[in-house]
Amino acid sequence: MNDFLYDCVNTCTEAMLPVRLGQLNLLLNLNLLRQLELEP
């Protein structure tokens, strides 16, 4: 049962990783855009 749970967690984590990275990338890009807009 532990192995099954572990596999499930690993699979879910791998599936969610690109989504998390995409969200992080979006946030970083938004921050960069804001900084550029603030510069005179």
PDBQT receptor file of N, H, CA, C and O in Angstrom, charges set to zero:
ATOM      1  N   MET A   1       0.836  -1.201   0.000  1.00  0.00    +0.000 N 
ATOM      2  CA  MET A   1       0.000   0.000   0.000  1.00  0.00    +0.000 C 
ATOM      3  C   MET A   1       0.872   1.251   0.000  1.00  0.00    +0.000 C 
ATOM      4  O   MET A   1       0.555   2.233  -0.672  1.00  0.00    +0.000 OA
ATOM      5  N   ASN A   2       1.956   1.217   0.745  1.00  0.00    +0.000 N 
ATOM      6  H   ASN A   2       2.213   0.419   1.291  1.00  0.00    +0.000 HD
ATOM      7  CA  ASN A   2       2.842   2.372   0.785  1.00  0.00    +0.000 C 
ATOM      8  C   ASN A   2       3.444   2.659  -0.585  1.00  0.00    +0.000 C 
ATOM      9  O   ASN A   2       3.543   3.813  -1.002  1.00  0.00    +0.000 OA
ATOM     10  N   ASP A   3       3.848   1.585  -1.287  1.00  0.00    +0.000 N 
ATOM     11  H   ASP A   3       3.768   0.648  -0.948  1.00  0.00    +0.000 HD
ATOM     12  CA  ASP A   3       4.435   1.758  -2.615  1.00  0.00    +0.000 C 
ATOM     13  C   ASP A   3       3.432   2.387  -3.570  1.00  0.00    +0.000 C 
ATOM     14  O   ASP A   3       3.781   3.255  -4.370  1.00  0.00    +0.000 OA
ATOM     15  N   PHE A   4       2.188   1.946  -3.480  1.00  0.00    +0.000 N 
ATOM     16  H   PHE A   4       1.904   1.241  -2.830  1.00  0.00    +0.000 HD
ATOM     17  CA  PHE A   4       1.153   2.484  -4.359  1.00  0.00    +0.000 C 
ATOM     18  C   PHE A   4       0.957   3.979  -4.101  1.00  0.00    +0.000 C 
ATOM     19  O   PHE A   4       0.860   4.780  -5.030  1.00  0.00    +0.000 OA
ATOM     20  N   LEU A   5       0.900   4.329  -2.822  1.00  0.00    +0.000 N 
ATOM     21  H   LEU A   5       0.978   3.678  -2.067  1.00  0.00    +0.000 HD
ATOM     22  CA  LEU A   5       0.710   5.720  -2.435  1.00  0.00    +0.000 C 
ATOM     23  C   LEU A   5       1.878   6.566  -2.921  1.00  0.00    +0.000 C 
ATOM     24  O   LEU A   5       1.697   7.676  -3.422  1.00  0.00    +0.000 OA
ATOM     25  N   TYR A   6       3.082   6.018  -2.763  1.00  0.00    +0.000 N 
ATOM     26  H   TYR A   6       3.229   5.116  -2.356  1.00  0.00    +0.000 HD
ATOM     27  CA  TYR A   6       4.293   6.722  -3.174  1.00  0.00    +0.000 C 
ATOM     28  C   TYR A   6       4.285   6.971  -4.679  1.00  0.00    +0.000 C 
ATOM     29  O   TYR A   6       4.613   8.065  -5.139  1.00  0.00    +0.000 OA
ATOM     30  N   ASP A   7       3.908   5.949  -5.437  1.00  0.00    +0.000 N 
ATOM     31  H   ASP A   7       3.642   5.061  -5.063  1.00  0.00    +0.000 HD
ATOM     32  CA  ASP A   7       3.837   6.089  -6.896  1.00  0.00    +0.000 C 
ATOM     33  C   ASP A   7       2.802   7.145  -7.286  1.00  0.00    +0.000 C 
ATOM     34  O   ASP A   7       3.017   7.942  -8.199  1.00  0.00    +0.000 OA
ATOM     35  N   CYS A   8       1.686   7.131  -6.579  1.00  0.00    +0.000 N 
ATOM     36  H   CYS A   8       1.511   6.484  -5.837  1.00  0.00    +0.000 HD
ATOM     37  CA  CYS A   8       0.616   8.087  -6.886  1.00  0.00    +0.000 C 
ATOM     38  C   CYS A   8       1.102   9.511  -6.633  1.00  0.00    +0.000 C 
ATOM     39  O   CYS A   8       0.875  10.407  -7.446  1.00  0.00    +0.000 OA
ATOM     40  N   VAL A   9       1.769   9.710  -5.504  1.00  0.00    +0.000 N 
ATOM     41  H   VAL A   9       1.953   8.982  -4.843  1.00  0.00    +0.000 HD
ATOM     42  CA  VAL A   9       2.283  11.045  -5.174  1.00  0.00    +0.000 C 
ATOM     43  C   VAL A   9       3.307  11.488  -6.208  1.00  0.00    +0.000 C 
ATOM     44  O   VAL A   9       3.292  12.636  -6.651  1.00  0.00    +0.000 OA
ATOM     45  N   ASN A  10       4.197  10.577  -6.592  1.00  0.00    +0.000 N 
ATOM     46  H   ASN A  10       4.209   9.644  -6.232  1.00  0.00    +0.000 HD
ATOM     47  CA  ASN A  10       5.212  10.915  -7.593  1.00  0.00    +0.000 C 
ATOM     48  C   ASN A  10       4.560  11.305  -8.914  1.00  0.00    +0.000 C 
ATOM     49  O   ASN A  10       4.954  12.289  -9.540  1.00  0.00    +0.000 OA
ATOM     50  N   THR A  11       3.568  10.534  -9.332  1.00  0.00    +0.000 N 
ATOM     51  H   THR A  11       3.248   9.734  -8.823  1.00  0.00    +0.000 HD
ATOM     52  CA  THR A  11       2.893  10.809 -10.602  1.00  0.00    +0.000 C 
ATOM     53  C   THR A  11       2.183  12.152 -10.557  1.00  0.00    +0.000 C 
ATOM     54  O   THR A  11       2.255  12.941 -11.499  1.00  0.00    +0.000 OA
ATOM     55  N   CYS A  12       1.492  12.402  -9.445  1.00  0.00    +0.000 N 
ATOM     56  H   CYS A  12       1.433  11.761  -8.679  1.00  0.00    +0.000 HD
ATOM     57  CA  CYS A  12       0.767  13.673  -9.306  1.00  0.00    +0.000 C 
ATOM     58  C   CYS A  12       1.750  14.839  -9.311  1.00  0.00    +0.000 C 
ATOM     59  O   CYS A  12       1.498  15.870  -9.934  1.00  0.00    +0.000 OA
ATOM     60  N   THR A  13       2.866  14.670  -8.615  1.00  0.00    +0.000 N 
ATOM     61  H   THR A  13       3.070  13.833  -8.109  1.00  0.00    +0.000 HD
ATOM     62  CA  THR A  13       3.868  15.738  -8.546  1.00  0.00    +0.000 C 
ATOM     63  C   THR A  13       4.443  16.015  -9.926  1.00  0.00    +0.000 C 
ATOM     64  O   THR A  13       4.596  17.173 -10.316  1.00  0.00    +0.000 OA
ATOM     65  N   GLU A  14       4.761  14.966 -10.663  1.00  0.00    +0.000 N 
ATOM     66  H   GLU A  14       4.638  14.026 -10.347  1.00  0.00    +0.000 HD
ATOM     67  CA  GLU A  14       5.322  15.137 -12.009  1.00  0.00    +0.000 C 
ATOM     68  C   GLU A  14       4.316  15.795 -12.928  1.00  0.00    +0.000 C 
ATOM     69  O   GLU A  14       4.687  16.588 -13.793  1.00  0.00    +0.000 OA
ATOM     70  N   ALA A  15       3.045  15.474 -12.748  1.00  0.00    +0.000 N 
ATOM     71  H   ALA A  15       2.743  14.829 -12.045  1.00  0.00    +0.000 HD
ATOM     72  CA  ALA A  15       2.007  16.049 -13.600  1.00  0.00    +0.000 C 
ATOM     73  C   ALA A  15       1.804  17.532 -13.289  1.00  0.00    +0.000 C 
ATOM     74  O   ALA A  15       1.517  18.331 -14.181  1.00  0.00    +0.000 OA
ATOM     75  N   MET A  16       1.957  17.886 -12.016  1.00  0.00    +0.000 N 
ATOM     76  H   MET A  16       2.190  17.237 -11.292  1.00  0.00    +0.000 HD
ATOM     77  CA  MET A  16       1.714  19.255 -11.607  1.00  0.00    +0.000 C 
ATOM     78  C   MET A  16       2.928  20.167 -11.812  1.00  0.00    +0.000 C 
ATOM     79  O   MET A  16       2.788  21.388 -11.882  1.00  0.00    +0.000 OA
ATOM     80  N   LEU A  17       4.104  19.573 -11.906  1.00  0.00    +0.000 N 
ATOM     81  H   LEU A  17       4.217  18.581 -11.849  1.00  0.00    +0.000 HD
ATOM     82  CA  LEU A  17       5.325  20.366 -11.996  1.00  0.00    +0.000 C 
ATOM     83  C   LEU A  17       5.314  21.372 -13.148  1.00  0.00    +0.000 C 
ATOM     84  O   LEU A  17       5.622  22.542 -12.919  1.00  0.00    +0.000 OA
ATOM     85  N   PRO A  18       4.975  20.971 -14.371  1.00  0.00    +0.000 N 
ATOM     86  CA  PRO A  18       4.959  21.937 -15.472  1.00  0.00    +0.000 C 
ATOM     87  C   PRO A  18       3.971  23.078 -15.216  1.00  0.00    +0.000 C 
ATOM     88  O   PRO A  18       4.210  24.220 -15.609  1.00  0.00    +0.000 OA
ATOM     89  N   VAL A  19       2.857  22.752 -14.552  1.00  0.00    +0.000 N 
ATOM     90  H   VAL A  19       2.662  21.824 -14.233  1.00  0.00    +0.000 HD
ATOM     91  CA  VAL A  19       1.855  23.778 -14.258  1.00  0.00    +0.000 C 
ATOM     92  C   VAL A  19       2.431  24.780 -13.268  1.00  0.00    +0.000 C 
ATOM     93  O   VAL A  19       2.291  25.992 -13.436  1.00  0.00    +0.000 OA
ATOM     94  N   ARG A  20       3.084  24.254 -12.233  1.00  0.00    +0.000 N 
ATOM     95  H   ARG A  20       3.199  23.270 -12.097  1.00  0.00    +0.000 HD
ATOM     96  CA  ARG A  20       3.695  25.126 -11.223  1.00  0.00    +0.000 C 
ATOM     97  C   ARG A  20       4.773  26.002 -11.861  1.00  0.00    +0.000 C 
ATOM     98  O   ARG A  20       4.850  27.201 -11.594  1.00  0.00    +0.000 OA
ATOM     99  N   LEU A  21       5.595  25.394 -12.698  1.00  0.00    +0.000 N 
ATOM    100  H   LEU A  21       5.532  24.420 -12.914  1.00  0.00    +0.000 HD
ATOM    101  CA  LEU A  21       6.663  26.150 -13.352  1.00  0.00    +0.000 C 
ATOM    102  C   LEU A  21       6.068  27.214 -14.265  1.00  0.00    +0.000 C 
ATOM    103  O   LEU A  21       6.601  28.320 -14.362  1.00  0.00    +0.000 OA
ATOM    104  N   GLY A  22       4.979  26.888 -14.925  1.00  0.00    +0.000 N 
ATOM    105  H   GLY A  22       4.547  25.990 -14.846  1.00  0.00    +0.000 HD
ATOM    106  CA  GLY A  22       4.326  27.843 -15.804  1.00  0.00    +0.000 C 
ATOM    107  C   GLY A  22       3.788  29.032 -15.018  1.00  0.00    +0.000 C 
ATOM    108  O   GLY A  22       3.909  30.178 -15.452  1.00  0.00    +0.000 OA
ATOM    109  N   GLN A  23       3.190  28.751 -13.854  1.00  0.00    +0.000 N 
ATOM    110  H   GLN A  23       3.092  27.820 -13.501  1.00  0.00    +0.000 HD
ATOM    111  CA  GLN A  23       2.669  29.827 -13.014  1.00  0.00    +0.000 C 
ATOM    112  C   GLN A  23       3.813  30.703 -12.523  1.00  0.00    +0.000 C 
ATOM    113  O   GLN A  23       3.709  31.929 -12.523  1.00  0.00    +0.000 OA
ATOM    114  N   LEU A  24       4.910  30.064 -12.102  1.00  0.00    +0.000 N 
ATOM    115  H   LEU A  24       4.994  29.068 -12.102  1.00  0.00    +0.000 HD
ATOM    116  CA  LEU A  24       6.065  30.798 -11.609  1.00  0.00    +0.000 C 
ATOM    117  C   LEU A  24       6.654  31.672 -12.714  1.00  0.00    +0.000 C 
ATOM    118  O   LEU A  24       7.006  32.829 -12.485  1.00  0.00    +0.000 OA
ATOM    119  N   ASN A  25       6.754  31.103 -13.911  1.00  0.00    +0.000 N 
ATOM    120  H   ASN A  25       6.468  30.163 -14.096  1.00  0.00    +0.000 HD
ATOM    121  CA  ASN A  25       7.273  31.837 -15.068  1.00  0.00    +0.000 C 
ATOM    122  C   ASN A  25       6.411  33.058 -15.354  1.00  0.00    +0.000 C 
ATOM    123  O   ASN A  25       6.925  34.140 -15.641  1.00  0.00    +0.000 OA
ATOM    124  N   LEU A  26       5.107  32.877 -15.275  1.00  0.00    +0.000 N 
ATOM    125  H   LEU A  26       4.690  31.998 -15.042  1.00  0.00    +0.000 HD
ATOM    126  CA  LEU A  26       4.175  33.963 -15.534  1.00  0.00    +0.000 C 
ATOM    127  C   LEU A  26       4.359  35.081 -14.517  1.00  0.00    +0.000 C 
ATOM    128  O   LEU A  26       4.371  36.261 -14.868  1.00  0.00    +0.000 OA
ATOM    129  N   LEU A  27       4.504  34.690 -13.237  1.00  0.00    +0.000 N 
ATOM    130  H   LEU A  27       4.495  33.731 -12.952  1.00  0.00    +0.000 HD
ATOM    131  CA  LEU A  27       4.706  35.682 -12.188  1.00  0.00    +0.000 C 
ATOM    132  C   LEU A  27       6.001  36.445 -12.402  1.00  0.00    +0.000 C 
ATOM    133  O   LEU A  27       6.046  37.666 -12.251  1.00  0.00    +0.000 OA
ATOM    134  N   LEU A  28       7.051  35.719 -12.755  1.00  0.00    +0.000 N 
ATOM    135  H   LEU A  28       7.014  34.728 -12.878  1.00  0.00    +0.000 HD
ATOM    136  CA  LEU A  28       8.339  36.378 -12.981  1.00  0.00    +0.000 C 
ATOM    137  C   LEU A  28       8.247  37.354 -14.150  1.00  0.00    +0.000 C 
ATOM    138  O   LEU A  28       8.782  38.461 -14.089  1.00  0.00    +0.000 OA
ATOM    139  N   ASN A  29       7.567  36.937 -15.212  1.00  0.00    +0.000 N 
ATOM    140  H   ASN A  29       7.132  36.038 -15.262  1.00  0.00    +0.000 HD
ATOM    141  CA  ASN A  29       7.420  37.813 -16.376  1.00  0.00    +0.000 C 
ATOM    142  C   ASN A  29       6.615  39.060 -16.035  1.00  0.00    +0.000 C 
ATOM    143  O   ASN A  29       6.934  40.157 -16.494  1.00  0.00    +0.000 OA
ATOM    144  N   LEU A  30       5.568  38.890 -15.226  1.00  0.00    +0.000 N 
ATOM    145  H   LEU A  30       5.308  37.999 -14.853  1.00  0.00    +0.000 HD
ATOM    146  CA  LEU A  30       4.756  40.038 -14.826  1.00  0.00    +0.000 C 
ATOM    147  C   LEU A  30       5.577  41.005 -13.995  1.00  0.00    +0.000 C 
ATOM    148  O   LEU A  30       5.467  42.220 -14.157  1.00  0.00    +0.000 OA
ATOM    149  N   ASN A  31       6.406  40.464 -13.100  1.00  0.00    +0.000 N 
ATOM    150  H   ASN A  31       6.496  39.477 -12.968  1.00  0.00    +0.000 HD
ATOM    151  CA  ASN A  31       7.262  41.314 -12.276  1.00  0.00    +0.000 C 
ATOM    152  C   ASN A  31       8.246  42.081 -13.140  1.00  0.00    +0.000 C 
ATOM    153  O   ASN A  31       8.483  43.268 -12.918  1.00  0.00    +0.000 OA
ATOM    154  N   LEU A  32       8.822  41.401 -14.127  1.00  0.00    +0.000 N 
ATOM    155  H   LEU A  32       8.630  40.436 -14.307  1.00  0.00    +0.000 HD
ATOM    156  CA  LEU A  32       9.766  42.066 -15.025  1.00  0.00    +0.000 C 
ATOM    157  C   LEU A  32       9.076  43.190 -15.803  1.00  0.00    +0.000 C 
ATOM    158  O   LEU A  32       9.634  44.275 -15.965  1.00  0.00    +0.000 OA
ATOM    159  N   LEU A  33       7.871  42.924 -16.277  1.00  0.00    +0.000 N 
ATOM    160  H   LEU A  33       7.417  42.043 -16.145  1.00  0.00    +0.000 HD
ATOM    161  CA  LEU A  33       7.138  43.944 -17.029  1.00  0.00    +0.000 C 
ATOM    162  C   LEU A  33       6.843  45.149 -16.157  1.00  0.00    +0.000 C 
ATOM    163  O   LEU A  33       6.946  46.291 -16.606  1.00  0.00    +0.000 OA
ATOM    164  N   ARG A  34       6.474  44.891 -14.902  1.00  0.00    +0.000 N 
ATOM    165  H   ARG A  34       6.390  43.964 -14.538  1.00  0.00    +0.000 HD
ATOM    166  CA  ARG A  34       6.171  45.995 -13.986  1.00  0.00    +0.000 C 
ATOM    167  C   ARG A  34       7.413  46.840 -13.743  1.00  0.00    +0.000 C 
ATOM    168  O   ARG A  34       7.348  48.069 -13.714  1.00  0.00    +0.000 OA
ATOM    169  N   GLN A  35       8.544  46.166 -13.570  1.00  0.00    +0.000 N 
ATOM    170  H   GLN A  35       8.597  45.168 -13.594  1.00  0.00    +0.000 HD
ATOM    171  CA  GLN A  35       9.790  46.894 -13.318  1.00  0.00    +0.000 C 
ATOM    172  C   GLN A  35      10.154  47.756 -14.528  1.00  0.00    +0.000 C 
ATOM    173  O   GLN A  35      10.604  48.892 -14.381  1.00  0.00    +0.000 OA
ATOM    174  N   LEU A  36       9.953  47.202 -15.718  1.00  0.00    +0.000 N 
ATOM    175  H   LEU A  36       9.587  46.279 -15.837  1.00  0.00    +0.000 HD
ATOM    176  CA  LEU A  36      10.265  47.964 -16.930  1.00  0.00    +0.000 C 
ATOM    177  C   LEU A  36       9.350  49.178 -17.064  1.00  0.00    +0.000 C 
ATOM    178  O   LEU A  36       9.777  50.246 -17.502  1.00  0.00    +0.000 OA
ATOM    179  N   GLU A  37       8.075  48.998 -16.678  1.00  0.00    +0.000 N 
ATOM    180  H   GLU A  37       7.728  48.131 -16.322  1.00  0.00    +0.000 HD
ATOM    181  CA  GLU A  37       7.126  50.108 -16.784  1.00  0.00    +0.000 C 
ATOM    182  C   GLU A  37       7.455  51.198 -15.774  1.00  0.00    +0.000 C 
ATOM    183  O   GLU A  37       7.221  52.378 -16.036  1.00  0.00    +0.000 OA
ATOM    184  N   LEU A  38       8.000  50.808 -14.612  1.00  0.00    +0.000 N 
ATOM    185  H   LEU A  38       8.190  49.850 -14.400  1.00  0.00    +0.000 HD
ATOM    186  CA  LEU A  38       8.315  51.777 -13.572  1.00  0.00    +0.000 C 
ATOM    187  C   LEU A  38       9.548  52.599 -13.914  1.00  0.00    +0.000 C 
ATOM    188  O   LEU A  38       9.704  53.727 -13.447  1.00  0.00    +0.000 OA
ATOM    189  N   GLU A  39      10.418  52.026 -14.732  1.00  0.00    +0.000 N 
ATOM    190  H   GLU A  39      10.290  51.110 -15.112  1.00  0.00    +0.000 HD
ATOM    191  CA  GLU A  39      11.633  52.766 -15.089  1.00  0.00    +0.000 C 
ATOM    192  C   GLU A  39      11.288  53.961 -15.978  1.00  0.00    +0.000 C 
ATOM    193  O   GLU A  39      10.474  53.836 -16.893  1.00  0.00    +0.000 OA
ATOM    194  N   PRO A  40      11.895  55.106 -15.719  1.00  0.00    +0.000 N 
ATOM    195  CA  PRO A  40      11.616  56.308 -16.510  1.00  0.00    +0.000 C 
ATOM    196  C   PRO A  40      12.136  56.175 -17.940  1.00  0.00    +0.000 C 
ATOM    197  O   PRO A  40      11.984  57.098 -18.741  1.00  0.00    +0.000 OA
TER     198      PRO A  40
